[in-house]
Structure formats: structure tokens, C-alpha cells
Amino acid sequence: MTREELVRAFEAERPRLRRIAYATLGSVAEAEDCVQEAWLRLRALDDPEEIRDLQGWLVRTVGRLALDALGSARARRERYVGTWLPEPLVGEHEADPADRVTLDESVSTALLLVLESLSPAERAAFLLHDVFGMTFDEVAEVVGRSPVAVRQLASRARRHVAEGRPRFPPSPAEQRALVSAFAAACRRGDLDGLVALLAPDVVCRGDGGGKVRAVPHEVRGAEPVARLLLSFTRGSEIDMRFATVNGAAGLVLRAPDDVLSVASFTVDAGRVVAVDVVRNPDKLTYVPEPR
């Protein structure tokens, strides 16, 4: 295998590797570091052709690197100022919702937040087996446990994830319609219209990282959340753009104070059950600017 062929083979796997690392860490930058380290290790091998299953080797290597990085990441989160939210994955939203068959749950904000309640081993077992399709034997190599132990880890994780994921998730078209109605109600300052879109027990979280103003703690309830959101958007010249945020329709906003925000929405049974707003500028360096 020539160097050019090795580069092409690695680049073909890069998107999947990045998603595995991101789902484990909730950080775009740290995920990129793990993928780059995997490339350096591959390139350093005397004879890469000795790897019989390059895809499997890369997945296991990135899985181990991400799992190692998760320990120090969790320690940093314990010292984090305010509410910690995953770094958002932001891209342009497709013009035609039919371009997306399903919302991408592997990187959804709802899933990433549920995963925070799991141990690192449970998180890795669930992601690598249930989400990315590795066998329990392969996951055991990454986690450093027996296949039987990994099966138990994944089972426990699966129960937690089932409790935290939407029971009746929307189609891409339904998600986009709801986010569009949400944005319109915010622009109009329509409290009743906004409340109608929110579940009675909706939760709103904000992540400013101690660097910019954000919701200091969770706010729950349709009317309290609606009033909070309108206090940020009503009567202000705020730039608002639709985007794909963690695999689903979301919003990128630029406020008059020049602070960038990314809002993701978790929808269940036709209502918004969670609004998560990241404002920490350190987490938004990869976000395209509103136009």
C-alpha cells in the first residue's frame, strides 16, 4: 500500500471515526485530536498492510483514545462554571427535509446528555456496540473488559438511554416545522404561541462557560421557559439562522451584543421537551456565522 493509498483509506474512514470520538467526548476539538492521533499511529507502523482489517483497527484505536481522553474531560467538567453542554455540531440545514431519512440520534444532544450519567465503560460499550455496530468481542478490546462484562455494561447503559430518549421522536420535516414555528413566535414576542409549542415540563439549559451571560441553572415549565426565551429575543435585532445542530433542525443566533448562540431542540410527541443553548465562545469556534 502506497502512502497515497493509505491516506485515501484513512480519509474514507475519517467521518465515522470523528463521530465515534465526538459521541464519546461531546467535543469537536477533542474528537479531532483523537482522530489525528490515530492517523499518526497508523503512519508510524512499519508495515500497515499487516493490518487485516483497517476499518476495525482504526475504530478500536479511536475508541481507546476517546475513552482515555474521557477521564480528563470529566475532571474538567467537574470544575466547569455553570451548566456544561456538549459542544454543538453545526452544519447548514438541507433545503429538502426528505434529504434526511431519520434524525441522527448518534450525535443528538439528548443522547449526549444522557450519556453523561453513565460511567466511561458503560458509555463506550453502548456507543461502540449499540450505535456503531461493533461486536462485544471488539468492544471488549477497547474497554479492557471481558465480552460478558461488556454485554452487561451495554445492557445497563441501554436502560438509562431508553429512559432519557424521546418516546415519539419527530420526522425531520416535523422537527423543522416546529423549530420554524418556535423562531417565528420568538420574533413576534408571542408568549401564548411559544407556550403552545412547549411541553408542560420542558427544560431550558444554557452554557456560557462563565465567559458570557447564560441561564445559570435549569429552568422548567412551559411558561417560565417561554418568558425566559422571549427575554433574550423579543424586541431585539437578533440574527437567526436555521441549521442542522447535532443531526436535527436547530438555530444559530447572533445577538445585538455580538454573542453567538447555538440552540438545539429535543422534540417528543409534537412538543419541544428541551431547549439547550450553547453560548460559550470556546465551544463555537467551528460554527459557521449567520448570514
Backbone as CSV, one residue per row, in Angstrom:
resi,resn,N_x,N_y,N_z,CA_x,CA_y,CA_z,C_x,C_y,C_z
1,MET,0.849,-1.197,0.000,0.000,0.000,0.000,0.878,1.238,0.000
2,THR,0.701,2.086,-0.995,1.481,3.322,-1.053,0.963,4.315,-0.017
3,ARG,1.753,5.350,0.227,1.309,6.371,1.187,0.018,7.026,0.717
4,GLU,-0.103,7.274,-0.582,-1.319,7.895,-1.107,-2.530,6.989,-0.893
5,GLU,-2.349,5.690,-1.087,-3.454,4.755,-0.863,-3.834,4.696,0.610
6,LEU,-2.823,4.767,1.484,-3.096,4.751,2.922,-3.865,6.004,3.331
7,VAL,-3.477,7.145,2.778,-4.176,8.398,3.077,-5.625,8.314,2.616
8,ARG,-5.848,7.796,1.420,-7.214,7.688,0.908,-8.055,6.745,1.774
9,ALA,-7.456,5.634,2.177,-8.193,4.675,3.014,-8.550,5.300,4.361
10,PHE,-7.615,6.059,4.914,-7.894,6.698,6.203,-8.957,7.774,6.056
11,GLU,-8.864,8.601,5.032,-9.828,9.681,4.845,-11.230,9.136,4.612
12,ALA,-11.341,7.960,4.015,-12.657,7.357,3.813,-13.303,6.987,5.147
13,GLU,-12.477,6.690,6.145,-12.983,6.326,7.466,-13.113,7.520,8.408
14,ARG,-12.541,8.646,8.050,-12.484,9.791,8.976,-13.851,10.222,9.502
15,PRO,-14.894,10.370,8.661,-16.184,10.813,9.213,-16.708,9.897,10.314
16,ARG,-16.625,8.578,10.114,-17.103,7.641,11.141,-16.239,7.734,12.396
17,LEU,-14.940,7.835,12.224,-14.046,7.934,13.379,-14.333,9.200,14.172
18,ARG,-14.563,10.303,13.462,-14.850,11.562,14.142,-16.149,11.471,14.938
19,ARG,-17.136,10.786,14.394,-18.417,10.660,15.085,-18.288,9.801,16.335
20,ILE,-17.490,8.731,16.237,-17.270,7.883,17.414,-16.611,8.691,18.528
21,ALA,-15.566,9.432,18.184,-14.856,10.213,19.199,-15.734,11.335,19.743
22,TYR,-16.494,11.986,18.858,-17.363,13.075,19.311,-18.464,12.556,20.224
23,ALA,-19.089,11.432,19.858,-20.154,10.884,20.687,-19.633,10.482,22.059
24,THR,-18.379,10.081,22.130,-17.776,9.709,23.404,-17.446,10.926,24.247
25,LEU,-16.962,11.994,23.607,-16.405,13.136,24.340,-17.303,14.372,24.359
26,GLY,-18.199,14.517,23.384,-19.030,15.714,23.320,-18.254,16.956,22.960
27,SER,-17.110,16.779,22.307,-16.250,17.906,21.946,-15.701,17.688,20.548
28,VAL,-15.919,18.653,19.674,-15.416,18.564,18.311,-13.894,18.588,18.315
29,ALA,-13.310,19.514,19.072,-11.857,19.670,19.089,-11.178,18.405,19.616
30,GLU,-11.691,17.851,20.713,-11.076,16.654,21.277,-11.275,15.458,20.364
31,ALA,-12.411,15.399,19.688,-12.633,14.319,18.728,-11.618,14.392,17.594
32,GLU,-11.376,15.590,17.082,-10.387,15.763,16.021,-8.998,15.344,16.495
33,ASP,-8.668,15.648,17.748,-7.366,15.249,18.293,-7.227,13.730,18.305
34,CYS,-8.300,13.036,18.708,-8.258,11.567,18.745,-8.069,10.988,17.345
35,VAL,-8.780,11.527,16.377,-8.675,11.026,15.006,-7.285,11.287,14.451
36,GLN,-6.740,12.471,14.729,-5.399,12.787,14.246,-4.352,11.879,14.885
37,GLU,-4.517,11.582,16.172,-3.576,10.684,16.849,-3.651,9.283,16.246
38,ALA,-4.846,8.848,15.888,-4.984,7.536,15.243,-4.231,7.508,13.916
39,TRP,-4.313,8.599,13.164,-3.576,8.677,11.901,-2.068,8.615,12.147
40,LEU,-1.594,9.325,13.146,-0.160,9.314,13.445,0.309,7.910,13.829
41,ARG,-0.508,7.196,14.586,-0.145,5.830,14.966,-0.155,4.897,13.762
42,LEU,-1.110,5.099,12.866,-1.162,4.281,11.656,0.063,4.541,10.786
43,ARG,0.380,5.803,10.621,1.509,6.174,9.769,2.838,5.686,10.342
44,ALA,2.902,5.550,11.677,4.144,5.128,12.327,4.384,3.625,12.236
45,LEU,3.387,2.854,11.814,3.567,1.411,11.700,4.594,1.089,10.616
46,ASP,5.418,0.079,10.876,6.428,-0.314,9.889,5.778,-0.834,8.618
47,ASP,4.692,-1.598,8.781,4.020,-2.169,7.616,2.512,-2.160,7.846
48,PRO,1.827,-1.076,7.461,0.371,-1.005,7.669,-0.392,-2.144,7.012
49,GLU,0.198,-2.793,5.980,-0.506,-3.873,5.295,-0.664,-5.098,6.179
50,GLU,0.061,-5.136,7.309,-0.112,-6.243,8.234,-1.474,-6.176,8.941
51,ILE,-2.113,-5.007,8.889,-3.453,-4.871,9.476,-4.454,-5.516,8.528
52,ARG,-5.071,-6.602,8.959,-6.009,-7.313,8.082,-7.332,-6.563,7.932
53,ASP,-7.730,-5.852,8.985,-8.998,-5.115,8.968,-8.703,-3.671,9.375
54,LEU,-8.417,-2.833,8.384,-8.026,-1.454,8.675,-9.148,-0.699,9.362
55,GLN,-10.383,-0.866,8.883,-11.512,-0.169,9.499,-11.639,-0.548,10.972
56,GLY,-11.576,-1.846,11.265,-11.684,-2.289,12.648,-10.545,-1.763,13.507
57,TRP,-9.333,-1.763,12.952,-8.169,-1.260,13.694,-8.352,0.214,14.032
58,LEU,-8.806,0.988,13.068,-8.989,2.420,13.295,-10.087,2.690,14.317
59,VAL,-11.197,1.960,14.223,-12.299,2.155,15.171,-11.843,1.820,16.581
60,ARG,-11.132,0.707,16.742,-10.659,0.330,18.072,-9.654,1.341,18.610
61,THR,-8.775,1.824,17.736,-7.768,2.799,18.178,-8.427,4.106,18.611
62,VAL,-9.335,4.617,17.800,-10.022,5.860,18.156,-10.880,5.657,19.398
63,GLY,-11.526,4.493,19.509,-12.333,4.201,20.697,-11.494,4.240,21.961
64,ARG,-10.304,3.629,21.929,-9.424,3.646,23.106,-8.961,5.060,23.426
65,LEU,-8.558,5.795,22.382,-8.087,7.166,22.599,-9.179,8.041,23.201
66,ALA,-10.397,7.903,22.683,-11.511,8.706,23.204,-11.839,8.321,24.633
67,LEU,-11.793,7.033,24.922,-12.080,6.576,26.279,-11.027,7.089,27.259
68,ASP,-9.763,7.084,26.843,-8.692,7.639,27.689,-8.907,9.134,27.922
69,ALA,-9.284,9.848,26.850,-9.479,11.300,26.966,-10.693,11.638,27.810
70,LEU,-11.669,10.727,27.883,-12.896,10.999,28.626,-12.618,11.195,30.106
71,GLY,-11.639,10.492,30.650,-11.319,10.642,32.071,-10.924,12.058,32.422
72,SER,-9.990,12.645,31.663,-9.568,14.013,31.942,-10.657,15.006,31.589
73,ALA,-11.473,14.693,30.584,-12.578,15.586,30.215,-13.588,15.672,31.349
74,ARG,-13.889,14.547,31.975,-14.836,14.555,33.096,-14.295,15.363,34.263
75,ALA,-12.999,15.269,34.506,-12.396,16.055,35.593,-12.540,17.547,35.323
76,ARG,-12.360,17.947,34.069,-12.521,19.365,33.724,-13.972,19.804,33.885
77,ARG,-14.905,18.928,33.575,-16.320,19.301,33.685,-16.741,19.499,35.127
78,GLU,-16.089,18.806,36.046,-16.401,18.999,37.463,-16.024,20.406,37.924
79,ARG,-15.086,21.038,37.234,-14.665,22.405,37.584,-15.314,23.454,36.678
80,TYR,-16.191,22.996,35.804,-16.790,23.891,34.803,-17.707,24.914,35.476
81,VAL,-17.675,26.132,34.983,-18.517,27.193,35.534,-19.900,27.128,34.886
82,GLY,-20.931,26.923,35.712,-22.297,26.854,35.207,-22.616,25.484,34.624
83,THR,-23.646,25.439,33.793,-24.107,24.187,33.187,-23.207,23.799,32.020
84,TRP,-22.776,22.538,32.016,-21.997,22.028,30.886,-22.925,21.394,29.868
85,LEU,-22.763,21.796,28.597,-23.487,21.172,27.493,-22.474,20.721,26.445
86,PRO,-22.811,19.711,25.652,-21.879,19.272,24.612,-21.603,20.389,23.613
87,GLU,-20.407,20.383,23.085,-20.068,21.311,22.006,-20.924,20.963,20.791
88,PRO,-21.671,21.920,20.232,-22.618,21.569,19.164,-21.927,21.271,17.836
89,LEU,-22.500,20.307,17.125,-22.103,20.020,15.749,-23.056,20.785,14.845
90,VAL,-22.558,21.729,14.104,-23.423,22.621,13.333,-23.088,22.538,11.857
91,GLY,-24.142,22.418,11.031,-23.994,22.454,9.586,-25.209,23.116,8.989
92,GLU,-25.125,23.416,7.725,-26.268,24.027,7.047,-27.424,23.037,7.008
93,HIS,-28.655,23.541,7.196,-29.826,22.659,7.140,-30.235,22.454,5.694
94,GLU,-30.498,21.194,5.324,-30.884,20.894,3.958,-32.184,21.597,3.571
95,ALA,-32.258,22.014,2.308,-33.469,22.681,1.840,-34.657,21.737,1.847
96,ASP,-34.402,20.462,1.564,-35.482,19.484,1.490,-35.358,18.518,2.663
97,PRO,-36.321,18.529,3.601,-36.237,17.609,4.742,-36.181,16.151,4.324
98,ALA,-36.640,15.830,3.119,-36.590,14.447,2.659,-35.156,13.983,2.435
99,ASP,-34.208,14.920,2.372,-32.809,14.539,2.214,-32.307,13.775,3.428
100,ARG,-32.991,13.899,4.570,-32.598,13.168,5.764,-33.701,12.167,6.092
101,VAL,-33.346,10.887,6.101,-34.350,9.853,6.344,-34.733,9.842,7.816
102,THR,-33.769,9.958,8.689,-34.036,9.975,10.128,-33.160,11.033,10.774
103,LEU,-33.601,11.516,11.936,-32.743,12.400,12.705,-31.566,11.573,13.211
104,ASP,-30.393,12.165,13.229,-29.181,11.422,13.549,-29.018,11.322,15.055
105,GLU,-29.550,10.244,15.627,-29.529,10.105,17.075,-28.129,9.854,17.625
106,SER,-27.215,9.378,16.785,-25.892,9.051,17.303,-25.171,10.273,17.853
107,VAL,-25.549,11.469,17.406,-24.908,12.685,17.919,-25.929,13.661,18.483
108,SER,-27.141,13.208,18.774,-28.167,14.121,19.276,-27.793,14.663,20.650
109,THR,-28.202,15.891,20.916,-27.932,16.493,22.221,-28.568,15.679,23.332
110,ALA,-29.779,15.184,23.097,-30.467,14.384,24.118,-29.652,13.157,24.486
111,LEU,-29.120,12.455,23.477,-28.332,11.261,23.758,-27.049,11.623,24.491
112,LEU,-26.360,12.658,24.034,-25.088,13.028,24.668,-25.278,13.401,26.133
113,LEU,-26.385,14.044,26.456,-26.637,14.417,27.848,-26.970,13.192,28.696
114,VAL,-27.705,12.246,28.129,-27.977,11.010,28.867,-26.670,10.258,29.113
115,LEU,-25.794,10.238,28.134,-24.532,9.519,28.271,-23.662,10.081,29.389
116,GLU,-23.864,11.361,29.719,-23.086,11.959,30.799,-23.351,11.292,32.142
117,SER,-24.507,10.655,32.280,-24.852,10.000,33.546,-24.259,8.598,33.650
118,LEU,-23.625,8.111,32.588,-23.062,6.767,32.574,-21.589,6.789,32.952
119,SER,-21.094,5.643,33.385,-19.652,5.509,33.598,-18.963,5.493,32.235
120,PRO,-17.666,5.819,32.180,-16.968,5.770,30.887,-17.083,4.416,30.200
121,ALA,-16.985,3.321,30.957,-17.073,1.992,30.349,-18.471,1.721,29.799
122,GLU,-19.508,2.136,30.536,-20.878,1.963,30.050,-21.096,2.780,28.786
123,ARG,-20.588,3.979,28.803,-20.743,4.871,27.648,-20.083,4.270,26.416
124,ALA,-18.856,3.774,26.577,-18.145,3.191,25.445,-18.840,1.930,24.954
125,ALA,-19.288,1.085,25.880,-19.940,-0.159,25.483,-21.207,0.117,24.686
126,PHE,-22.019,1.056,25.168,-23.264,1.377,24.472,-22.986,1.977,23.097
127,LEU,-22.107,2.962,23.043,-21.850,3.639,21.777,-21.249,2.692,20.745
128,LEU,-20.201,1.980,21.143,-19.495,1.162,20.170,-20.332,-0.027,19.710
129,HIS,-21.130,-0.608,20.612,-21.950,-1.750,20.210,-23.290,-1.328,19.631
130,ASP,-24.074,-0.567,20.416,-25.446,-0.270,20.005,-25.526,0.765,18.889
131,VAL,-24.625,1.743,18.926,-24.709,2.836,17.957,-23.831,2.585,16.735
132,PHE,-22.595,2.106,16.963,-21.663,1.978,15.844,-21.437,0.539,15.395
133,GLY,-22.162,-0.409,15.988,-22.244,-1.746,15.425,-21.064,-2.659,15.628
134,MET,-20.190,-2.392,16.592,-19.090,-3.296,16.867,-19.589,-4.512,17.650
135,THR,-18.900,-5.634,17.505,-19.261,-6.818,18.279,-18.796,-6.636,19.721
136,PHE,-19.367,-7.447,20.627,-18.954,-7.361,22.018,-17.485,-7.754,22.185
137,ASP,-17.003,-8.671,21.364,-15.585,-9.034,21.423,-14.708,-7.843,21.050
138,GLU,-15.113,-7.113,20.024,-14.337,-5.944,19.609,-14.382,-4.845,20.669
139,VAL,-15.561,-4.623,21.244,-15.689,-3.600,22.286,-14.857,-3.982,23.503
140,ALA,-14.798,-5.264,23.801,-14.017,-5.729,24.948,-12.548,-5.334,24.811
141,GLU,-12.018,-5.361,23.589,-10.634,-4.945,23.357,-10.442,-3.473,23.690
142,VAL,-11.445,-2.661,23.378,-11.350,-1.224,23.626,-11.474,-0.910,25.114
143,VAL,-12.449,-1.534,25.763,-12.785,-1.209,27.152,-11.856,-1.908,28.143
144,GLY,-11.253,-3.006,27.710,-10.394,-3.744,28.621,-11.161,-4.615,29.586
145,ARG,-12.330,-5.085,29.178,-13.159,-5.998,29.975,-13.437,-7.246,29.143
146,SER,-14.017,-8.242,29.782,-14.405,-9.448,29.051,-15.652,-9.160,28.221
147,PRO,-15.890,-9.938,27.159,-17.118,-9.748,26.379,-18.380,-9.862,27.218
148,VAL,-18.384,-10.760,28.206,-19.558,-10.902,29.082,-19.776,-9.622,29.883
149,ALA,-18.686,-9.066,30.425,-18.796,-7.822,31.194,-19.262,-6.669,30.311
150,VAL,-18.773,-6.623,29.081,-19.169,-5.565,28.151,-20.651,-5.682,27.824
151,ARG,-21.131,-6.901,27.659,-22.556,-7.113,27.388,-23.410,-6.556,28.539
152,GLN,-22.956,-6.763,29.780,-23.675,-6.252,30.949,-23.615,-4.729,31.000
153,LEU,-22.449,-4.180,30.667,-22.311,-2.718,30.638,-23.281,-2.105,29.633
154,ALA,-23.336,-2.689,28.452,-24.218,-2.162,27.407,-25.679,-2.287,27.816
155,SER,-26.023,-3.372,28.492,-27.408,-3.570,28.926,-27.819,-2.501,29.937
156,ARG,-26.942,-2.227,30.920,-27.250,-1.177,31.903,-27.363,0.180,31.223
157,ALA,-26.438,0.457,30.319,-26.467,1.741,29.615,-27.732,1.881,28.788
158,ARG,-28.147,0.789,28.161,-29.331,0.809,27.306,-30.574,1.205,28.092
159,ARG,-30.686,0.723,29.316,-31.845,1.066,30.145,-31.859,2.559,30.457
160,HIS,-30.693,3.126,30.797,-30.622,4.566,31.085,-30.965,5.395,29.850
161,VAL,-30.431,4.966,28.713,-30.677,5.709,27.478,-32.163,5.661,27.119
162,ALA,-32.795,4.517,27.301,-34.223,4.386,26.984,-35.056,5.337,27.819
163,GLU,-34.653,5.555,29.070,-35.390,6.471,29.948,-35.239,7.923,29.511
164,GLY,-34.127,8.251,28.857,-33.854,9.645,28.536,-34.143,10.058,27.107
165,ARG,-34.376,9.104,26.222,-34.610,9.474,24.821,-36.104,9.701,24.572
166,PRO,-36.439,10.511,23.564,-37.856,10.740,23.242,-38.567,9.443,22.893
167,ARG,-39.789,9.291,23.409,-40.576,8.092,23.103,-41.192,8.176,21.714
168,PHE,-41.552,9.399,21.295,-42.172,9.602,19.989,-41.399,10.703,19.255
169,PRO,-40.193,10.389,18.773,-39.365,11.409,18.111,-39.991,11.862,16.800
170,PRO,-39.686,13.078,16.378,-40.291,13.623,15.162,-39.564,13.151,13.911
171,SER,-40.232,13.291,12.790,-39.561,13.149,11.500,-38.761,14.429,11.259
172,PRO,-37.819,14.415,10.324,-37.082,15.655,10.018,-38.005,16.810,9.645
173,ALA,-39.055,16.522,8.877,-39.974,17.589,8.478,-40.722,18.156,9.684
174,GLU,-41.128,17.285,10.606,-41.825,17.748,11.809,-40.891,18.570,12.700
175,GLN,-39.649,18.129,12.816,-38.677,18.872,13.622,-38.474,20.268,13.052
176,ARG,-38.306,20.328,11.743,-38.059,21.621,11.110,-39.267,22.542,11.250
177,ALA,-40.476,22.009,11.070,-41.693,22.817,11.198,-41.819,23.383,12.602
178,LEU,-41.502,22.579,13.596,-41.615,23.029,14.976,-40.579,24.103,15.292
179,VAL,-39.356,23.922,14.798,-38.318,24.934,15.028,-38.671,26.227,14.291
180,SER,-39.250,26.117,13.103,-39.679,27.309,12.363,-40.750,28.067,13.135
181,ALA,-41.728,27.333,13.682,-42.780,27.972,14.468,-42.206,28.595,15.742
182,PHE,-41.234,27.932,16.330,-40.561,28.451,17.523,-39.876,29.788,17.204
183,ALA,-39.115,29.818,16.105,-38.412,31.039,15.722,-39.394,32.170,15.428
184,ALA,-40.493,31.852,14.747,-41.480,32.871,14.411,-42.123,33.445,15.672
185,ALA,-42.444,32.587,16.632,-43.053,33.058,17.883,-42.085,33.944,18.657
186,CYS,-40.802,33.581,18.642,-39.800,34.418,19.326,-39.688,35.784,18.656
187,ARG,-39.687,35.800,17.328,-39.562,37.074,16.607,-40.766,37.979,16.880
188,ARG,-41.957,37.378,17.003,-43.163,38.163,17.249,-43.316,38.554,18.715
189,GLY,-42.589,37.907,19.592,-42.802,38.109,21.022,-44.111,37.491,21.467
190,ASP,-44.480,36.377,20.848,-45.782,35.738,21.069,-45.667,34.713,22.202
191,LEU,-45.995,35.127,23.414,-45.870,34.248,24.566,-46.795,33.043,24.448
192,ASP,-48.070,33.282,24.149,-49.022,32.170,24.060,-48.635,31.200,22.948
193,GLY,-48.211,31.754,21.816,-47.809,30.890,20.709,-46.594,30.043,21.055
194,LEU,-45.666,30.622,21.808,-44.476,29.874,22.201,-44.815,28.798,23.224
195,VAL,-45.652,29.145,24.194,-46.061,28.169,25.212,-46.727,26.963,24.557
196,ALA,-47.495,27.197,23.511,-48.218,26.111,22.843,-47.271,25.112,22.189
197,LEU,-46.054,25.535,21.901,-45.087,24.646,21.257,-44.280,23.828,22.259
198,LEU,-44.358,24.210,23.530,-43.518,23.596,24.548,-44.293,22.569,25.361
199,ALA,-43.615,21.487,25.724,-44.220,20.511,26.620,-44.376,21.134,28.004
200,PRO,-45.370,20.708,28.788,-45.581,21.298,30.114,-44.346,21.235,31.006
201,ASP,-43.538,20.162,30.871,-42.354,20.016,31.715,-41.066,20.282,30.948
202,VAL,-41.145,21.118,29.917,-39.963,21.455,29.116,-38.855,21.996,30.007
203,VAL,-37.606,21.719,29.617,-36.453,22.219,30.348,-35.591,23.064,29.413
204,CYS,-35.071,24.159,29.933,-34.167,25.019,29.175,-32.838,25.098,29.927
205,ARG,-31.742,24.840,29.199,-30.408,24.898,29.780,-29.538,25.818,28.945
206,GLY,-28.618,26.506,29.597,-27.705,27.394,28.898,-26.282,27.178,29.356
207,ASP,-25.344,27.264,28.413,-23.930,27.042,28.695,-23.150,28.261,28.225
208,GLY,-22.744,29.077,29.208,-21.900,30.227,28.887,-20.459,30.032,29.317
209,GLY,-20.201,28.951,30.052,-18.839,28.654,30.474,-18.214,29.697,31.374
210,GLY,-19.046,30.572,31.961,-18.501,31.647,32.780,-17.908,32.779,31.970
211,LYS,-18.072,32.718,30.645,-17.472,33.728,29.770,-18.494,34.728,29.244
212,VAL,-19.735,34.291,29.045,-20.813,35.171,28.587,-22.062,34.857,29.405
213,ARG,-23.030,35.757,29.358,-24.263,35.579,30.119,-25.052,34.405,29.568
214,ALA,-25.526,33.546,30.470,-26.340,32.397,30.094,-27.234,32.043,31.261
215,VAL,-28.205,31.175,31.015,-29.080,30.714,32.086,-28.220,30.032,33.152
216,PRO,-28.237,30.516,34.402,-27.336,29.962,35.414,-27.708,28.562,35.887
217,HIS,-28.963,28.178,35.690,-29.416,26.863,36.124,-30.585,26.443,35.241
218,GLU,-30.986,25.197,35.332,-32.113,24.717,34.540,-33.390,25.482,34.875
219,VAL,-34.163,25.799,33.852,-35.486,26.388,34.030,-36.491,25.397,33.475
220,ARG,-37.541,25.115,34.249,-38.533,24.120,33.838,-39.939,24.729,33.786
221,GLY,-40.762,24.157,32.897,-42.146,24.589,32.769,-42.342,25.441,31.527
222,ALA,-43.450,25.232,30.841,-43.680,25.895,29.560,-43.674,27.416,29.672
223,GLU,-44.432,27.981,30.616,-44.492,29.438,30.694,-43.186,30.051,31.196
224,PRO,-42.553,29.516,32.257,-41.266,30.085,32.666,-40.211,30.025,31.557
225,VAL,-40.166,28.915,30.826,-39.192,28.803,29.739,-39.520,29.776,28.618
226,ALA,-40.804,29.893,28.265,-41.196,30.813,27.197,-40.843,32.248,27.569
227,ARG,-41.111,32.652,28.799,-40.793,34.021,29.234,-39.283,34.249,29.207
228,LEU,-38.526,33.254,29.622,-37.065,33.370,29.598,-36.565,33.551,28.172
229,LEU,-37.046,32.736,27.264,-36.588,32.808,25.881,-36.962,34.142,25.246
230,LEU,-38.165,34.621,25.517,-38.576,35.899,24.943,-37.763,37.055,25.509
231,SER,-37.302,36.917,26.752,-36.477,37.990,27.329,-35.157,38.128,26.582
232,PHE,-34.715,37.051,25.918,-33.478,37.100,25.141,-33.716,37.563,23.711
233,THR,-34.931,37.381,23.194,-35.147,37.613,21.760,-36.145,38.715,21.448
234,ARG,-37.103,38.961,22.298,-38.167,39.913,21.972,-37.631,41.342,21.917
235,GLY,-38.055,42.053,20.879,-37.718,43.465,20.769,-36.259,43.739,20.454
236,SER,-35.533,42.732,20.028,-34.118,42.944,19.711,-33.856,42.555,18.269
237,GLU,-32.850,43.189,17.699,-32.457,42.874,16.333,-31.503,41.683,16.389
238,ILE,-32.068,40.507,16.378,-31.269,39.305,16.521,-31.225,38.547,15.195
239,ASP,-30.021,38.207,14.741,-29.864,37.410,13.529,-30.130,35.957,13.885
240,MET,-30.980,35.312,13.110,-31.384,33.941,13.417,-31.325,33.116,12.141
241,ARG,-30.617,32.000,12.185,-30.452,31.158,11.006,-30.759,29.714,11.362
242,PHE,-31.484,29.033,10.476,-31.715,27.610,10.655,-30.439,26.851,10.297
243,ALA,-30.174,25.796,11.031,-29.004,24.967,10.772,-29.271,23.570,11.300
244,THR,-28.495,22.621,10.825,-28.519,21.296,11.421,-27.633,21.324,12.650
245,VAL,-28.221,21.068,13.795,-27.480,21.075,15.058,-27.581,19.669,15.649
246,ASN,-26.452,18.999,15.712,-26.412,17.626,16.220,-27.441,16.730,15.532
247,GLY,-27.493,16.857,14.220,-28.309,15.964,13.414,-29.764,16.335,13.263
248,ALA,-30.193,17.448,13.845,-31.601,17.843,13.769,-31.702,19.344,13.520
249,ALA,-32.878,19.806,13.144,-33.073,21.232,12.908,-32.859,22.013,14.195
250,GLY,-32.069,23.074,14.111,-31.799,23.946,15.246,-31.595,25.362,14.762
251,LEU,-31.064,26.200,15.626,-30.891,27.615,15.305,-29.497,28.094,15.691
252,VAL,-28.956,28.968,14.843,-27.743,29.718,15.168,-28.137,31.188,15.235
253,LEU,-27.797,31.843,16.343,-28.247,33.217,16.580,-27.068,34.131,16.898
254,ARG,-27.162,35.356,16.390,-26.188,36.400,16.732,-26.959,37.541,17.371
255,ALA,-26.705,37.802,18.641,-27.426,38.828,19.397,-26.826,40.208,19.153
256,PRO,-27.565,41.274,19.513,-27.029,42.630,19.346,-25.727,42.859,20.109
257,ASP,-25.515,42.106,21.203,-24.255,42.249,21.934,-23.126,41.465,21.287
258,ASP,-23.383,40.918,20.070,-22.408,40.212,19.249,-22.058,38.835,19.789
259,VAL,-22.837,38.327,20.718,-22.592,36.988,21.253,-23.301,35.967,20.375
260,LEU,-22.558,34.948,19.987,-23.108,33.868,19.169,-23.725,32.806,20.075
261,SER,-24.858,32.244,19.651,-25.526,31.181,20.387,-25.960,30.094,19.412
262,VAL,-25.952,28.863,19.888,-26.475,27.735,19.107,-27.516,27.029,19.964
263,ALA,-28.718,26.901,19.419,-29.820,26.279,20.149,-30.177,24.945,19.501
264,SER,-30.230,23.896,20.322,-30.708,22.601,19.856,-32.020,22.277,20.568
265,PHE,-32.862,21.507,19.899,-34.207,21.227,20.397,-34.438,19.716,20.437
266,THR,-34.910,19.257,21.567,-35.349,17.867,21.678,-36.871,17.859,21.628
267,VAL,-37.417,17.085,20.708,-38.864,17.076,20.464,-39.407,15.680,20.747
268,ASP,-40.540,15.627,21.433,-41.198,14.367,21.730,-42.701,14.583,21.647
269,ALA,-43.376,13.713,20.915,-44.837,13.770,20.782,-45.326,15.148,20.337
270,GLY,-44.575,15.758,19.410,-45.019,17.012,18.816,-44.756,18.264,19.620
271,ARG,-44.085,18.166,20.759,-43.765,19.344,21.569,-42.271,19.375,21.870
272,VAL,-41.754,20.568,22.090,-40.354,20.724,22.494,-40.235,20.353,23.965
273,VAL,-39.393,19.377,24.269,-39.207,18.953,25.659,-37.900,19.481,26.244
274,ALA,-36.991,19.970,25.388,-35.746,20.541,25.897,-35.196,21.546,24.893
275,VAL,-34.736,22.671,25.416,-34.031,23.677,24.627,-32.662,23.843,25.268
276,ASP,-31.607,23.548,24.510,-30.250,23.641,25.021,-29.487,24.675,24.206
277,VAL,-28.994,25.715,24.893,-28.369,26.843,24.229,-26.910,26.951,24.662
278,VAL,-26.009,26.783,23.708,-24.576,26.933,23.977,-24.143,28.326,23.554
279,ARG,-23.543,29.061,24.498,-23.064,30.416,24.219,-21.565,30.568,24.509
280,ASN,-20.988,29.580,25.171,-19.562,29.641,25.478,-18.776,29.765,24.171
281,PRO,-18.077,30.876,23.951,-17.393,31.068,22.664,-16.331,30.013,22.385
282,ASP,-15.766,29.404,23.430,-14.762,28.367,23.212,-15.348,27.137,22.533
283,LYS,-16.657,26.951,22.654,-17.312,25.791,22.051,-17.905,26.080,20.684
284,LEU,-17.754,27.307,20.201,-18.421,27.707,18.958,-17.437,28.111,17.867
285,THR,-16.187,27.712,18.018,-15.179,28.114,17.033,-15.394,27.450,15.679
286,TYR,-16.118,26.314,15.655,-16.364,25.609,14.388,-17.708,26.004,13.751
287,VAL,-18.425,26.957,14.355,-19.772,27.267,13.895,-19.735,28.283,12.766
288,PRO,-20.376,27.989,11.622,-20.478,28.984,10.546,-21.277,30.204,11.024
289,GLU,-20.870,31.367,10.608,-21.522,32.604,11.018,-22.900,32.749,10.362
290,PRO,-23.888,33.328,11.094,-25.179,33.647,10.462,-24.972,34.603,9.305
291,ARG,-25.776,34.417,8.242,-25.660,35.309,7.089,-26.919,36.168,6.984
